[in-house]
């Protein structure tokens, strides 16, 4: 096994660049730093302790400076956190087959700031509508044939008809209806 590791190192891109192409260590490392996946990573921020709870020694990649405010421990304690939102999305996906297996059809295709679609399976219809804008967006999904239930939203909501939805900046909503709507 050790011999195969040595062989892999001999054929490594670093060695090829330095030895076969005659590039300096500094040039090769500059390119590695520019293209490394590590540039898009930081250690997992578990809590607000030293090194964000990632370990007991300083990691090779710097911890994001926001680790005191943004970490798993705080997300677990906040019922409105992204972590809890994703957990709810997973719960819904497991509960409603229409989310996974429903026939997909786009809605509001002409709307440049809103992504909306319908999924239908048997007698269920799922409607997803999401704003990708910093401004409020008015959308009209048409008159429903049955009253949908709001399954999930990323803002607190008052009841609104699907014919006149005012979406706040970056708002997303998921509705479910029986007996197919729209």
C-alpha positions as CSV (number, residue, x, y, z in Angstrom):
1,X,0.0,0.0,0.0
2,X,2.8,2.4,0.9
3,X,4.4,1.8,-2.5
4,X,1.2,2.6,-4.3
5,X,0.9,5.9,-2.4
6,X,4.5,6.8,-3.4
7,X,3.7,6.0,-7.0
8,X,0.6,8.3,-6.9
9,X,2.7,11.1,-5.5
10,X,5.3,10.7,-8.3
11,X,2.5,11.2,-10.8
12,X,0.8,14.0,-9.0
13,X,-0.2,17.1,-10.9
14,X,2.1,19.1,-8.6
15,X,5.1,17.0,-9.6
16,X,4.2,17.1,-13.3
17,X,3.8,20.9,-13.2
18,X,7.2,21.3,-11.4
19,X,9.3,18.7,-13.1
20,X,7.8,18.0,-16.5
21,X,6.7,21.6,-17.2
22,X,9.5,23.4,-15.3
23,X,7.2,25.6,-13.3
24,X,8.4,26.9,-9.9
25,X,6.9,25.8,-6.6
26,X,5.5,29.3,-6.1
27,X,3.8,29.4,-9.5
28,X,2.2,26.0,-9.0
29,X,1.0,26.8,-5.5
30,X,-0.5,30.1,-6.7
31,X,-2.6,28.2,-9.2
32,X,-3.6,25.6,-6.5
33,X,-4.6,28.4,-4.1
34,X,-6.7,30.0,-6.9
35,X,-8.5,26.8,-7.9
36,X,-8.6,24.9,-4.6
37,X,-12.0,23.7,-3.3
38,X,-10.8,24.8,0.1
39,X,-11.4,28.4,-1.0
40,X,-15.2,27.7,-0.8
41,X,-15.0,25.9,2.6
42,X,-14.7,26.7,6.2
43,X,-14.7,24.4,9.2
44,X,-18.2,23.4,10.4
45,X,-19.3,26.0,13.0
46,X,-20.7,23.8,15.8
47,X,-20.8,26.4,18.5
48,X,-19.3,29.7,19.7
49,X,-16.3,28.1,21.4
50,X,-12.7,28.4,20.2
51,X,-12.3,27.2,16.6
52,X,-16.1,27.1,16.4
53,X,-16.1,23.7,18.2
54,X,-14.5,22.2,15.0
55,X,-11.6,20.8,17.0
56,X,-9.1,21.5,19.8
57,X,-6.3,22.8,17.5
58,X,-6.3,25.6,14.9
59,X,-7.7,24.1,11.6
60,X,-5.7,24.5,8.4
61,X,-8.6,26.7,7.0
62,X,-9.7,29.7,9.0
63,X,-13.0,29.6,10.8
64,X,-15.5,32.1,9.5
65,X,-15.4,35.2,11.8
66,X,-19.2,35.0,12.2
67,X,-19.0,31.7,14.1
68,X,-20.1,33.3,17.4
69,X,-23.4,34.3,15.8
70,X,-23.9,31.6,13.2
71,X,-23.4,28.0,14.4
72,X,-25.3,24.7,14.8
73,X,-25.9,25.2,18.5
74,X,-27.7,28.6,17.9
75,X,-29.6,27.2,15.0
76,X,-30.9,24.3,17.1
77,X,-32.1,26.7,19.7
78,X,-33.9,29.0,17.1
79,X,-37.2,27.5,15.8
80,X,-37.1,29.9,12.9
81,X,-33.5,28.9,11.8
82,X,-32.6,27.7,8.3
83,X,-31.8,24.3,10.0
84,X,-35.3,23.9,11.2
85,X,-36.7,25.1,7.9
86,X,-34.7,22.4,6.0
87,X,-35.8,19.8,8.5
88,X,-39.4,20.7,7.8
89,X,-38.8,20.5,4.1
90,X,-37.4,17.0,4.6
91,X,-40.4,16.0,6.7
92,X,-42.8,17.2,4.1
93,X,-40.9,15.4,1.3
94,X,-41.2,12.1,3.3
95,X,-44.9,12.7,4.0
96,X,-46.3,13.7,0.7
97,X,-45.6,11.6,-2.4
98,X,-46.7,14.4,-4.7
99,X,-43.5,16.3,-3.8
100,X,-41.3,13.5,-5.3
101,X,-43.5,11.7,-7.8
102,X,-46.0,14.3,-8.9
103,X,-46.2,15.5,-12.5
104,X,-44.4,18.8,-12.8
105,X,-45.8,21.8,-14.7
106,X,-44.4,25.3,-14.6
107,X,-46.5,28.3,-13.7
108,X,-46.0,32.0,-14.3
109,X,-43.2,31.3,-16.9
110,X,-43.3,34.9,-18.1
111,X,-42.6,36.3,-14.6
112,X,-38.9,37.0,-14.4
113,X,-38.6,37.4,-10.6
114,X,-40.9,34.5,-9.5
115,X,-40.4,30.8,-9.9
116,X,-43.7,28.9,-9.5
117,X,-44.8,25.4,-10.4
118,X,-47.5,22.8,-9.8
119,X,-47.0,19.1,-9.1
120,X,-50.0,16.7,-9.3
121,X,-50.4,13.1,-8.2
122,X,-53.7,11.3,-7.9
123,X,-56.0,13.8,-6.1
124,X,-53.2,16.0,-4.7
125,X,-51.9,19.2,-6.1
126,X,-48.8,21.0,-4.7
127,X,-48.2,24.6,-5.6
128,X,-44.7,26.1,-5.0
129,X,-44.2,29.9,-5.5
130,X,-41.0,31.7,-4.7
131,X,-39.8,35.2,-5.2
132,X,-36.2,35.8,-6.3
133,X,-36.4,39.5,-5.9
134,X,-35.5,42.2,-3.4
135,X,-38.9,43.8,-4.1
136,X,-42.4,42.7,-3.4
137,X,-44.0,40.8,-6.2
138,X,-47.7,40.5,-7.0
139,X,-48.7,37.2,-8.6
140,X,-52.0,35.7,-9.7
141,X,-52.2,31.9,-9.8
142,X,-55.8,31.8,-11.0
143,X,-59.0,30.8,-9.2
144,X,-58.5,27.5,-7.3
145,X,-61.2,24.8,-7.6
146,X,-60.6,23.8,-4.0
147,X,-59.0,25.7,-1.1
148,X,-55.3,24.9,-0.7
149,X,-53.6,24.6,2.7
150,X,-50.4,26.4,3.3
151,X,-47.7,23.7,4.1
152,X,-44.7,25.9,4.6
153,X,-43.6,29.5,4.2
154,X,-40.4,31.4,5.1
155,X,-42.5,34.4,6.4
156,X,-45.4,34.5,8.8
157,X,-48.6,34.8,6.8
158,X,-52.1,36.0,6.8
159,X,-54.6,34.1,4.7
160,X,-54.5,35.4,1.1
161,X,-56.3,34.1,-2.0
162,X,-54.1,32.5,-4.7
163,X,-55.5,35.1,-7.1
164,X,-53.7,38.0,-5.4
165,X,-50.5,36.9,-3.7
166,X,-48.1,39.6,-2.5
167,X,-44.8,38.0,-2.1
168,X,-42.3,39.7,0.1
169,X,-38.6,39.9,-0.9
170,X,-37.3,36.3,-1.4
171,X,-40.5,34.8,0.0
172,X,-41.3,31.1,-0.7
173,X,-44.6,29.3,-0.1
174,X,-45.8,25.7,-0.5
175,X,-49.5,24.9,-0.8
176,X,-51.3,21.6,-0.9
177,X,-54.8,20.9,-2.1
178,X,-56.9,17.8,-2.5
179,X,-58.9,17.2,-5.6
180,X,-56.5,19.1,-7.8
181,X,-56.6,22.9,-8.0
182,X,-55.8,25.3,-10.8
